[in-house]
Amino acid sequence: MKVVCSQSELNSALQLVSRAVATRPTHPVLANVLLTADAGSNRLSLTGFDLSLGIQTSLAASVETSGAITLPARLLGEIVSRLSSDSPVTLAVDDSGEQVQLTSLSGSYQMRGMSADDYPDLPMVESGMTLKLQPERLVQALKGTLFASSADEAKQLLTGVHLKFNQRALEAAATDGHRLAVLNVEDALQDAAVTDAVDDDGFAVTLPSRSLREVERLMASWRSDEPVSLFCDRGQVVFLAADQMVTSRTLEGTYPNYGQLIPDGFTRTFGMDRRALIAALERIAVLADQHNNVVKFSSQPEDGVVQISADAQDVGSGSESLPSNLEGDAMQIAFNVRYLLDGLKAMGSDRIVLHCNAPTTPAVLRSEEASEAFTYLVMPVQIRS
């Protein structure tokens, strides 16, 4: 194998696929990236795969001899990132097929690789469900929910985002047991013809957040109006966009019926300016973070204000007052300030409404504008008197 390519393009491709390389590989070859050069198409393909998440991309190259080899991802990435961008990079594999010479204007490096035959194949979905997704709609759905998924591996199913497709719409949901984010995105699918495969009950799949963060990163940099293909079959999902591919296993099990968690009605509402609320919470968080992250909301309907306060024992206390459109009786309710800020920052509207019933029952944040189909449920923190 012998190939010449751009340093900057190779560096970008390595940074992309290295995110799918195992940090604690169960087999030495999984610490490597697979490089495949094809003289017919003059493309160099790079693959990272940790048996759960796979990322593949390719770049234009001058391929003198086709071939494939795997090289240590971290070592190769660090060398390539430091090479001069003014000079192309030449990769040449010796006759043994295990030694690579990497040459640039600034120098030459030798690296020992492993046979491409030892590298596991990326799962390919050849049948099953096929959907065409609008990239910006998919990014919107992921940005609005990923942050609410759990980081606790013991809650396996909750470490993912639940995606439900119905007709041309996509509903994304994520929860960690303390908060729930649900976002409905209309026209997420390319056209109705493709969705004939989706029955009346819709099609749903739960995917690991780690995989979807890579999909979001890929889609956010997508500079085309072309749809992204999603293939799903037998516990595997593949997202395909031009010359880039992300593969992921699905999370098996029945996702919680989150619709039942959202109360049907509310007796108290707080309508506030979203940016003003974020600014106030970020100031109060300086104190809240010193103790237990708890902030307390006290409604004062007669004055038309909400007082937000934090009390960090032995450190200090603080409060902010915000004008608010209040409905219902006065009440006090407390939340984890970080949970509130995450939800507020995921919303796009100027004004939001906090819906409550009691200090110990779920509260819901929604936009004041009916057009924004985002629901954010947060469990309050019990206030000890």
ZIVEN-V982064 format. One record per helix or strand of 2 or more residues. SS is the DSSP state (hx for helix, st for strand). FROM is the first residue (numbers start at 1). TO is the last residue. If there is no record, write none. Layout:
BEGIN
[[SS | FROM | TO] [SS | FROM | TO]]
END
This chain:
BEGIN
[[st | 2 | 5] [hx | 7 | 20] [hx | 28 | 31] [st | 32 | 38] [st | 43 | 49] [st | 53 | 60] [st | 62 | 65] [st | 67 | 72] [hx | 73 | 82] [st | 89 | 93] [st | 99 | 104] [st | 107 | 112] [hx | 116 | 118] [st | 129 | 133] [hx | 135 | 143] [hx | 146 | 148] [hx | 156 | 159] [st | 160 | 166] [st | 169 | 175] [st | 179 | 185] [hx | 194 | 197] [st | 203 | 208] [hx | 209 | 220] [st | 228 | 233] [st | 236 | 241] [st | 244 | 250] [hx | 258 | 261] [st | 268 | 273] [hx | 274 | 291] [st | 294 | 300] [st | 305 | 312] [st | 316 | 323] [st | 325 | 327] [st | 332 | 336] [hx | 337 | 346] [st | 351 | 356] [st | 363 | 367] [st | 374 | 378]]
END
